[in-house]
Amino acid sequence: MTFKLSVLLLVLAVVTVLVTAQRRRPTSKTNDEWNYRDGAERVSMRGVANLTQVLDDWRFDILNQMKGLLQNDHQSLLPDYGRILPLSEALDDLYKEFNALKERLGDLTEKFTGIESFIDEVKSGRANNSGPASGPAPAPAPGPASGPIQRQGGRRMLRKKTTTST
């Protein structure tokens, strides 16, 4: 039993010594940063000049290799332009379809403006004829083919000028 007690005391003493030694060690948080001024007077300027020359040579070699690759083997550096052409053609087709749809929409709008004006005239004729019943509504007088036409409700309709080709 005395042997176990002496071993326990020995371990406890070692742990106590280690803990106190750890606490006595100076810990400064400023040591985490590198002090570039430390030892600056011992720097060999010849070594710095040599390092600068080495880096400059590497830059020159890298730029020459890139220039050579661009001149002689540009497919290895630049994207495959063969894939871009089909994309360009597809975009061109989409643009043509969009313009055709826009043109068709303009044609349909032009057709519907005539129908709208006829419906507006019929509605105004019914509103005027709501009194005593008389004969059929008079036909609207043909107006000019171009220029704004005043419609019911203050809306204005612009008609497209008809062009005659010779």
C-alpha positions as a Markdown table, in Angstrom:
| # | Residue | x | y | z |
|---|---|---|---|---|
| 1 | Met | 0.0 | 0.0 | 0.0 |
| 2 | Thr | 2.9 | 2.4 | 0.7 |
| 3 | Phe | 4.2 | 1.7 | -2.7 |
| 4 | Lys | 1.0 | 2.7 | -4.4 |
| 5 | Leu | 0.8 | 5.8 | -2.3 |
| 6 | Ser | 4.4 | 6.8 | -3.2 |
| 7 | Val | 3.7 | 6.3 | -6.9 |
| 8 | Leu | 0.6 | 8.4 | -6.6 |
| 9 | Leu | 2.5 | 11.2 | -4.9 |
| 10 | Leu | 5.2 | 11.0 | -7.5 |
| 11 | Val | 2.7 | 11.4 | -10.4 |
| 12 | Leu | 1.0 | 14.2 | -8.6 |
| 13 | Ala | 4.3 | 16.0 | -8.1 |
| 14 | Val | 5.3 | 15.6 | -11.8 |
| 15 | Val | 1.9 | 17.0 | -12.9 |
| 16 | Thr | 2.2 | 19.9 | -10.5 |
| 17 | Val | 5.7 | 20.8 | -11.8 |
| 18 | Leu | 4.5 | 20.6 | -15.5 |
| 19 | Val | 1.5 | 22.8 | -14.9 |
| 20 | Thr | 3.5 | 25.4 | -13.0 |
| 21 | Ala | 6.2 | 25.4 | -15.7 |
| 22 | Gln | 3.5 | 25.9 | -18.4 |
| 23 | Arg | 2.1 | 28.8 | -16.5 |
| 24 | Arg | 5.5 | 30.5 | -16.1 |
| 25 | Arg | 6.2 | 30.3 | -19.9 |
| 26 | Pro | 5.6 | 33.8 | -21.4 |
| 27 | Thr | 2.7 | 33.7 | -23.9 |
| 28 | Ser | 2.4 | 36.8 | -26.0 |
| 29 | Lys | -0.2 | 37.0 | -28.7 |
| 30 | Thr | 1.9 | 39.4 | -30.8 |
| 31 | Asn | 4.3 | 36.5 | -31.6 |
| 32 | Asp | 1.7 | 35.1 | -34.0 |
| 33 | Glu | 2.6 | 37.8 | -36.6 |
| 34 | Trp | 5.8 | 37.8 | -38.6 |
| 35 | Asn | 8.0 | 40.7 | -37.9 |
| 36 | Tyr | 9.5 | 41.5 | -41.3 |
| 37 | Arg | 11.9 | 44.1 | -39.7 |
| 38 | Asp | 13.5 | 41.5 | -37.6 |
| 39 | Gly | 16.8 | 40.7 | -39.2 |
| 40 | Ala | 16.5 | 43.2 | -42.0 |
| 41 | Glu | 20.0 | 44.4 | -41.5 |
| 42 | Arg | 21.4 | 40.9 | -42.2 |
| 43 | Val | 19.6 | 40.6 | -45.6 |
| 44 | Ser | 22.0 | 40.3 | -48.5 |
| 45 | Met | 21.1 | 42.8 | -51.2 |
| 46 | Arg | 22.9 | 40.6 | -53.7 |
| 47 | Gly | 20.6 | 37.7 | -52.9 |
| 48 | Val | 17.6 | 39.9 | -53.3 |
| 49 | Ala | 18.9 | 41.1 | -56.7 |
| 50 | Asn | 19.5 | 37.5 | -57.7 |
| 51 | Leu | 15.9 | 36.5 | -56.7 |
| 52 | Thr | 14.5 | 39.4 | -58.6 |
| 53 | Gln | 16.5 | 38.3 | -61.7 |
| 54 | Val | 15.2 | 34.8 | -61.3 |
| 55 | Leu | 11.6 | 35.9 | -61.1 |
| 56 | Asp | 12.0 | 38.2 | -64.1 |
| 57 | Asp | 13.5 | 35.3 | -66.1 |
| 58 | Trp | 10.6 | 33.1 | -65.2 |
| 59 | Arg | 8.1 | 35.8 | -66.2 |
| 60 | Phe | 9.9 | 36.2 | -69.5 |
| 61 | Asp | 9.9 | 32.4 | -70.1 |
| 62 | Ile | 6.2 | 32.0 | -69.2 |
| 63 | Leu | 5.2 | 34.9 | -71.5 |
| 64 | Asn | 7.2 | 33.5 | -74.4 |
| 65 | Gln | 5.7 | 30.1 | -74.0 |
| 66 | Met | 2.2 | 31.5 | -73.9 |
| 67 | Lys | 2.9 | 33.6 | -77.0 |
| 68 | Gly | 4.2 | 30.6 | -78.8 |
| 69 | Leu | 1.2 | 28.5 | -77.9 |
| 70 | Leu | -1.2 | 31.2 | -79.0 |
| 71 | Gln | 0.6 | 31.5 | -82.3 |
| 72 | Asn | 1.2 | 27.8 | -83.1 |
| 73 | Asp | -1.4 | 25.8 | -81.0 |
| 74 | His | -4.2 | 28.1 | -80.1 |
| 75 | Gln | -6.8 | 25.3 | -79.9 |
| 76 | Ser | -5.1 | 24.1 | -76.7 |
| 77 | Leu | -5.7 | 27.5 | -75.0 |
| 78 | Leu | -8.8 | 29.0 | -76.6 |
| 79 | Pro | -12.4 | 27.5 | -76.6 |
| 80 | Asp | -13.7 | 25.3 | -79.4 |
| 81 | Tyr | -15.3 | 27.8 | -81.8 |
| 82 | Gly | -16.9 | 24.9 | -83.7 |
| 83 | Arg | -19.4 | 24.7 | -80.9 |
| 84 | Ile | -20.2 | 28.4 | -81.0 |
| 85 | Leu | -21.3 | 28.4 | -84.6 |
| 86 | Pro | -24.3 | 26.1 | -84.1 |
| 87 | Leu | -25.3 | 28.2 | -81.1 |
| 88 | Ser | -25.1 | 31.3 | -83.3 |
| 89 | Glu | -27.2 | 29.6 | -86.0 |
| 90 | Ala | -29.8 | 28.6 | -83.4 |
| 91 | Leu | -29.9 | 32.1 | -82.0 |
| 92 | Asp | -30.3 | 33.5 | -85.5 |
| 93 | Asp | -33.2 | 31.1 | -86.2 |
| 94 | Leu | -34.8 | 32.1 | -83.0 |
| 95 | Tyr | -34.4 | 35.8 | -83.9 |
| 96 | Lys | -36.0 | 35.2 | -87.3 |
| 97 | Glu | -38.9 | 33.4 | -85.8 |
| 98 | Phe | -39.4 | 36.2 | -83.3 |
| 99 | Asn | -39.5 | 38.8 | -86.0 |
| 100 | Ala | -41.9 | 36.7 | -88.0 |
| 101 | Leu | -44.2 | 36.4 | -85.0 |
| 102 | Lys | -44.0 | 40.1 | -84.4 |
| 103 | Glu | -44.9 | 40.7 | -88.0 |
| 104 | Arg | -47.8 | 38.3 | -87.8 |
| 105 | Leu | -49.0 | 40.0 | -84.6 |
| 106 | Gly | -48.9 | 43.4 | -86.4 |
| 107 | Asp | -51.0 | 41.9 | -89.3 |
| 108 | Leu | -53.6 | 40.5 | -86.8 |
| 109 | Thr | -53.7 | 43.8 | -84.9 |
| 110 | Glu | -54.4 | 45.6 | -88.2 |
| 111 | Lys | -57.2 | 43.2 | -89.0 |
| 112 | Phe | -58.8 | 43.5 | -85.6 |
| 113 | Thr | -58.7 | 47.3 | -85.6 |
| 114 | Gly | -61.3 | 47.2 | -88.4 |
| 115 | Ile | -63.5 | 44.8 | -86.5 |
| 116 | Glu | -63.2 | 46.9 | -83.4 |
| 117 | Ser | -64.3 | 50.0 | -85.2 |
| 118 | Phe | -67.3 | 48.2 | -86.7 |
| 119 | Ile | -68.3 | 46.9 | -83.3 |
| 120 | Asp | -67.9 | 50.3 | -81.8 |
| 121 | Glu | -70.1 | 51.8 | -84.6 |
| 122 | Val | -72.7 | 49.1 | -84.1 |
| 123 | Lys | -72.8 | 49.8 | -80.3 |
| 124 | Ser | -73.1 | 53.5 | -80.8 |
| 125 | Gly | -75.9 | 52.9 | -83.4 |
| 126 | Arg | -77.8 | 50.8 | -80.8 |
| 127 | Ala | -77.3 | 53.4 | -78.2 |
| 128 | Asn | -78.7 | 56.1 | -80.5 |
| 129 | Asn | -81.5 | 53.9 | -81.7 |
| 130 | Ser | -82.6 | 52.9 | -78.2 |
| 131 | Gly | -85.6 | 55.4 | -78.5 |
| 132 | Pro | -88.3 | 54.8 | -81.1 |
| 133 | Ala | -87.7 | 51.9 | -83.4 |
| 134 | Ser | -86.7 | 53.1 | -86.8 |
| 135 | Gly | -85.2 | 51.4 | -89.8 |
| 136 | Pro | -81.8 | 49.8 | -89.8 |
| 137 | Ala | -78.8 | 51.7 | -88.6 |
| 138 | Pro | -77.2 | 53.9 | -91.3 |
| 139 | Ala | -74.0 | 52.6 | -92.7 |
| 140 | Pro | -70.9 | 54.5 | -91.5 |
| 141 | Ala | -69.5 | 56.9 | -94.0 |
| 142 | Pro | -66.2 | 55.8 | -95.3 |
| 143 | Gly | -63.4 | 57.8 | -93.7 |
| 144 | Pro | -59.9 | 58.6 | -94.9 |
| 145 | Ala | -57.5 | 55.7 | -95.1 |
| 146 | Ser | -54.9 | 57.3 | -92.9 |
| 147 | Gly | -54.8 | 59.6 | -89.9 |
| 148 | Pro | -56.3 | 59.3 | -86.4 |
| 149 | Ile | -60.1 | 58.6 | -86.2 |
| 150 | Gln | -62.0 | 59.6 | -83.1 |
| 151 | Arg | -63.7 | 56.5 | -81.5 |
| 152 | Gln | -66.2 | 56.0 | -78.7 |
| 153 | Gly | -64.8 | 56.4 | -75.2 |
| 154 | Gly | -62.1 | 58.9 | -76.3 |
| 155 | Arg | -59.8 | 56.2 | -77.7 |
| 156 | Arg | -57.9 | 57.0 | -80.9 |
| 157 | Met | -57.2 | 54.5 | -83.6 |
| 158 | Leu | -54.3 | 54.9 | -86.0 |
| 159 | Arg | -54.6 | 53.3 | -89.4 |
| 160 | Lys | -51.7 | 52.2 | -91.3 |
| 161 | Lys | -51.1 | 54.1 | -94.5 |
| 162 | Thr | -51.6 | 52.0 | -97.6 |
| 163 | Thr | -48.6 | 52.1 | -100.0 |
| 164 | Thr | -48.9 | 51.5 | -103.6 |
| 165 | Ser | -46.0 | 50.0 | -105.4 |
| 166 | Thr | -45.4 | 50.8 | -109.0 |
